[in-house]
Structures are given as structure tokens and as C-alpha cells.
């Protein structure tokens, strides 16, 4: 049921095809001999509705990283000129640069790669594995939702990426007992497989010395056999997953999964939660998965039907475009604009209040003239704790007297305390007619 709920509807499929067609038309207008295709989880049906579309442009001469950056920047400028993009960024992917863009009309995100042969090979590997293990797709989709709700699925933020998670689930199924025994396979449900997965990678798997390989039927090897030595000082004390890439066996797919300790803890907590319900026989909701493991209020589930939405312009081209763009957007300003307006209003009110307070202060008790500092009568003031020092330093003596004048007049305003009248209520007349300013001079 969860798999069916996450499958894209016809509106989403049409929006994806239209957006990819725009990218293809833009790329072919720049490089006529190139070809554009989709790869990864989206065409295989194992992606979340909010997942980015991975697109690769092949047949383009880009042998160096600087050349790739130049070509991707040119593609970004062409998409911006056509008014198709709301936001974009050039990011460092796994062994390659890619352009991350958001479609303005639908809000769909897309990752555009150049000559990404490893991505195409990985997509073919996933397709072949899905045909051998039917339970792989539903298990993978549930785990994606579980980690997405805990902010552990984004590789850019230290989570585990889609392809490493795919290989992790594949490795589990390759070693599960139900694969070797046909009778046991018929009696094993998806729930049992999920509970076993949580047990293995949440509690029993040795992350400290073991490495995972999914090639040739899959195996668990010692890290030293792969030449992957003990973790460096930067990773010492953290849970590190060593996952051999099926495309480049010398690479660790999970090298950027810095939150592997949190992912492991999420698997362990899920195992204990399911195990407690099964032993006690008490189920909180209609399912063991919801609300025990999944939160229906999360955007991955609650916002399922609100994925296609129009996005604002990246920037207005001129004043006319700016006016029309504002009319197209919602009438209510966004949060950043509200904060900016609020900040300007507060500054204006504060400046007006300070000016009014200074005017009243000058009218009631004008500040002494520094040229007449020696004639100031300070007999009614408190004695200065540094009188002897002040005699030799007339400038600082003046600062001290000014400070004491302000302090004395402030004390004379009793019963006002902290700007409030004696009865505890601050009336409009109080704030308008009784402003007080305390002058503090540091002497520097």
C-alpha cells in the first residue's frame, strides 16, 4: 500500500516529461550531436515523489573539471534566459560536477550531469538487481521514507544517498536465509524481511571491521582485504559504513555518510519498537508501521498531493517584469520580506523616539558646555570615587560629572522604575511626555 501511495500520478509524470523535454531541447540547441536521458531511481520506480530527476547529457566534449564547469555554466545561463529556472547551483557530486536546477512552473528539481557513464552503469545494475529480488523495491521505498522523515537521506547533509542505500538493502537480501531456501522464501513476508534488516544493520553488523560487496552474489569481507585501513582521526569514534561500489570497486559508496551512527540508531530503534509490539500484542494504530515508525504529518506523506507548484522568478529583468512577477505571486509577502519591512519600521520608530527624547532632555536640562566645565556646580552630586585622579585629568572629570548629572536626574524621577509609573501601567501620556536618556561616557 505504501508503494502504491508513493507511485507518481499522471499529472506528475506529465510534468516530469515536459521538464526533461525542455532540458533536452536546450541542450541540443547548444550541442546538436548530444543525447539526453534519465537515469537513477526515478525511471526505475523506486524514488520518492520529492526526489530529484537525474539527467545525463552525453556526446559533449568535457574531459576536464574546468571544462565541465564552463559547459554547465553555459547551460545554466541558457535555461535562465528562457525563463525556465527558479533556482540553480553548481555542486560537486560523486567524482563529477553536476548542475542542480529547479523548474519554475512545477518546482521539480533536476540534477544535470555531463558524460556521467558511472551513473548510467549504476542504473543498469539497479535494473538487473530489481529483476532478481522482487522484495527489493518495497523495502527500499519504506526505508527511504523512514530516513527522509529523520533527515538522514540527503547525502549532501551527511546522510546516505539513494544508490548506497540500494546496495545496502541488496546486500541484506543476498545473504538472507529465505533466498537460499524456496520453502522458507514462500513463508517469508515483507514484514519479516524488514524486521531482519533492522536487526542486522541496527544491532548485529560489525561496522568496525567489515566491508560490504554486492558483486558476484555479494559477500562480507574484512576491510583490510580491500585495503581500507582503520578510520582516520577525523572519523575515529564514529560509525563508518564501508560499501564497495559495484561500478568502481576501489571506491567506498558511503564515504560521505557522516551520519551513519544516527542511521544505525534509527534502524535499532525501529527493531525494538516493532519487537515490543509483536511481543506484547499491543498495536497503537491500524498498522505496525504507522504511527509507530512513520509520521503522517511529515511533508513526505502529508504533502504528497501538493508537489507540483509554481515557483518565483530567480530575479526580475526590469521594473515591468518585477511588477508583473509580484502580481503573479501570492498577495501575502514571504517571511524574509516581512522581516525586512518589520526591521525598517522598527528602526524608524526607534529613531523618532530617540530624537523626541533628546529634544525633551535638552529643553528640561540642557547639557553643560564643555568650555565652562570648571564652573559647573556639582556640590549636590555624589562625590567621585576618583576625585584625586580627576583633578589631574579635567576631561575625564567632565565625563564623570555628566554621567552623575544624568544619574541624579534619573533618580529624581521616582517612583518611575524601569520606565514604568508607580501604578504599574504605562500610559500613552507617560511614554510621550516623560522620556529619559542615560548618558554613559567611557572616556575613550
N, C-alpha and C positions, 0 to 999 in steps of 0.2 A: 504494500500500500504506500509506503514512503517513497519507493522508487517511482511509482506511478504519479505521486503528487509532485515530485521534482522534475518529471519529464517536461520539456518545453511544449507550450501550446502553439497553435498555428500562428497566432499573432507574433510570438517571439521568434519563431522560425523564419517568418517573413521579414521581420526586422533585421535579423542576423544576415540573411541572404542579401538584402538590399544594401546593408552597410558594407559587407565584403565586396559587393559589386562596385561600390563607389571606390573602395581602395584599389580594386583591380583596374578599374578604368583610369584612375590617377597614375598608378604605377606604369601601365602600358603606354600612357601618353608621354612619360619620361623615358622609359626604356622599352621600345617596341618589341624586342625579342624576349622579354621576360615572361615568366608564368607565375601565377598566384594561386596558392592552395591553402586549405585549412588543415591543421594537424592537431594532435593532442586529445584532450578529454572530450571536447565539445562534439566533434563528428562521431565519436565512439559512444556517445550517450552516457558517459559516466561523469558528467560535470554538474555542478550546482547551477541553479538559474542565474546566480550572480557572478559566475566565473567569466574570466576574460577569454576572448576568442584569440587563439594563436594562429597567426597568418605568416607564411613564409613566401618571400619573393626570390625566385631562383632565376639564373641566367643573367645575373648582374655581376660585372667585374668589380669585386671588392675584396681584395686579398689581404689588406692590412686593416688594423683597427681604425686608423685615422681616415682611411678611405671609406670605411663603413659609416663612420660618424658623419662624414661630409655628405654621403648619399642619403642617409636617414634625415639629416637636417634639411636637405633639398626636398625630400618627400613631405616632411612636416610643413614646410613653407607652402608647398602646393596645396596641401589639404586645408591649411588655414586660409589661403587665398580663395578657395572655393566655398568657404563658409560651412565646412562640414564638421569642424572640430570645436569642442568646448574647452577641453584641457588636454595637455600633452606633456610628455617628459621623455628624455633620453636616459635609459638606465642600463646598468651593467648586469647582464644575465649570466647564466652558467656558461662560461667560456666564450661569450659573444655579447655584443651590444644589441639592444632592441629598442624600438620606438613604442611607447605606451600612449595611446590616444583614446579619447572619449568622444563618441558620436554625439553631436549637438542635438539632433532630433529625437534620439531614443535613449541616450545615456549609456549605451553599451560600451564597454571597454574592450580594446583590442591591443594585442602585442604583435608588432610587425618586426619580423626578422629578415635578414638578407642571407641567402645561401646557407640556411641552417640545416645541414644534412643530418646532424645528430638528432634534431627534433623529428625529422621525417622517419629516420630509422627507429627511434623510440616509439613513434606512433604505430609503425608496423609491428613492432614487438608486442605492444599492448593489445593490438587486434588479434594477434595469434594466441596470446595467453587467455584472452576472454573466451575464445572458442573452446579451449581445453578445460576451463574452470567456470561453469555457469554461476557458481555462488560468488564469484569474484566481484561482479558488478554491484549487487545489492549490499554486500558487506562494505565495499569501498564507499558507496554513497552514504551509508549511515555513518561511517567513521568521519567522512568529510563534514557532515552536518554537526557531529559531536565536537569536532575540533574547531569548526568555524564559529560556533557559539562561544567557545573559550578563547578565541583569537589566537589559535595555535596552527592555523592552516596557511598563513601567509609566510612564504619563505623570506620575503624582504624584511620581515619583522622578527626573524629568528625561529619561525615555525617550520613545519615540514611541508615541502612542496607536494604537488599533486603526483608527479612521477615517482618520487621516493616513497610516498605512501602506497602507491600502486604496487611497487616492488616489495614493500614490507608485507602487505596482505598476500601477495602472490607467494612469497617465501613461506608464510604460515600454511597456506593451502597445500603447497608442495610437500610439506612434512607432516601433515595431519594424517591420523590413522585411517580416517574414512576414505582417503584416496586410494590406499592400498587394498582395502577390503570391500568388495562390491556389496556384500550383505550389510556391513556397517554403514556404507555410503547411503543405502536406501533408508536406513533408520536414523540418519543424522539430519537434523533440521538446521535452518539458518540461525536460530536462537542458540543452539548448542555450539555451532561454529563461532558465533560471536563471543560466547562466554569463554570458550577455549582461547580465542585470540587475546581477550583481556587478561587471562591468566598468564599466557606465555609472555607477552610483551609488556605486561604491567608488573609481574611479580617474579617469574622464573627465569627469564632470559638474562644471560650474563653479558651486560653491555661493556664490562671492563676488559674482557679478553677476546670476545667473539666478534666475528665479522660475517656478514650475510652475502651470499652469492645466489642469484636466481638463474644462472646459466647451467645448461646440461642437467636439467631436472632439479637444480637447487641443492645447496649444501651450506652447512655452518662450519666455518673454518676459523683457525686461530689467526689473530691479527698479524702475528709475526710472520706467518707463511705468506701473507700478502705484502710484507714489507711495511705495514702500518704499525709503527712502533708506539710506545706509550704516549699519551697526550702531552702536549707542550704545557708550559707554565700558564698559558692563557686559558687552557681548557682543563687544567688539573682540578679535580674535585667536582667536576660536572659530569652528568650522564652524556656520553657521546655515542652516537649510532654510527657504525661502520658498515656501509651498504655499497657493495660493488656495483658499478654501473654496467648494465648489460651491453651498452654500446661502446663504452670506453672502459674496459676492465681495470685500468690503472687508476681510475678516479673514484672518489667517495661521493656518492649522490647526496648524502646527508651531511656534508661538511659544513653547511651554513645553518643547520638546525640547532641553534644555540639554546632553544627552549626544550630540548629533548627531555630534560628532567621533569618539566611540567607536563609534557605529553605522556611520559611514563606514569606519572602520578594520576593523570586523568584516566588512563586505562585501568590502573589499580583500583581507583575509587569506583569506577563503573563495575568492575568484577565484584567488589564487596557489596555494592548496592543490589546488584542482581542476585547474588548468592544469598543475601539476607532475606530478600523477598521470597525466593524459592524455598528456603528452609522454613521460614515462618508461615508461608502460605498467605501472607497479607499483601495485597496489591493496592497501591494508593489510588491509581486511576484505572482506566479501561485497558491499559497496556503496561507492560513492564518497562517499556522504553520511554513513554510519556505519561506523567511529567517527571519520572524518576531520573532519566538521563538527558532528556531534551526539554528545552524551554520554548513553549509555543508562542511566547511574546517576542522572541528574538526576530530580527529583521529577516533572517534566512527562511523563516516559516511564516511569520505574520505578514511580511511584506511581499509574499510570493506573487500576488496578483498586481503589484504596483511597481514592476521593474521597468517598464517602458515609460519614460518621462522625458519631456523636453528640457534641455539644459541651456543656461545663459550663454551669451556670446563671450569669447575669450577677451575681447576688448572692442569698443566701438570704433569704427573707422573715422567718423566725423560727428559733428553735433547732431545732424539729422538722424544718422544711424543710432546715436546714443539715445535720442528721444524715442525713436521707434522701438528700440530694444527694451527701454524701460516700460513702454506701454505693453509690450508683449509679455513681460514678466508679471508676477503677481503684484497686486497693489501694495501689499504689506512689505516694507523693506526687510532685507535679510538681517541676521543677527549682527554682522560686522558693521553694517551701515547704521543700525540703531545705536550701537555702542559709540560710533563716531559722532553722531548727532548729539547723543547724551553728553559726551565729553565736551563738545563745543558749547552747549548750553550751560553746563556747569561752570566752565571757565569764564563765560561772560557774566554769569550771576556772581561768581566769586570776585571778579574784577570790580564789578559795580559795588558790591558790599564793602570791599577794601577802600575804594575811593570815597564812599559815603562816610566810613568810619574815620578816615584820615581828615576829611573836611570837618566833621564834628569835633575831632580831637584838637585840631588847630583853632577852632572857634572857642572851645571851652578852656583849654590850657595850652597855649602855644609853646612850642619847644624853645628852650633858651638859645640865644645867639652864641655860637662858639667864640666870637670875638669878645664877648662880655663874660667869658667863663669865670674870670676871677671875681666878678661882682655878684655871682649867684648866691642868694641867701639860702644856705642849706642847714640852718640851725634846727629846723623842725624835722629833719631827716634822721634816719638811723645812722649811727657812726659807722664809718667804713672800717672793715677789719684790716685794711691795708693802708691806714692813713699815712704812716711814715713813708711808705713806698710811693704813695700817690703824690706827696709833696715834690718829690724829685721827678715825677712823670705827670705833668699837668694834663696831657692829652688823655691818659688813662683815667685821671681823676675826673675829667669831664664825662667820660663814658660811664663811670661808676655813678656819678650824680644823676645822669639822665636815666639810668636804669632804676635808681631808687625813686626818682620822681614818678616814673610810670608805676612802680610797685606801690608807692604810697597812695596814689590816686585810685589804683585798682582796689586797695584795701578799704578805701573810704567809701566804696560803693556797696558795702554791706547793707542789707542782708543778701545781696546778689552773690551767688556762688556758682561757678562754672557756667555763667551766662544765663542762669535761671533766677526768677524772682523768688521771694520768700515763700509764697503760697505754692510753689512748685509748678506753676503753669506759665509757659512762655507765650505772651500775647503778641499780637501784631505791633501794638504800640511799643512794647518793650524792645523788640528787635529793631524797629525803625529809629527810635529816639535815644536808645541807650547803648550804642556800640562802644566798645572799649578795645584799645590796642595796647599790647605789652611790648615794649621795645627792649630787645636784648642785644647788647653790643659785646662782641667778643674781644675787641681791642686790637684785632689783626687788620 
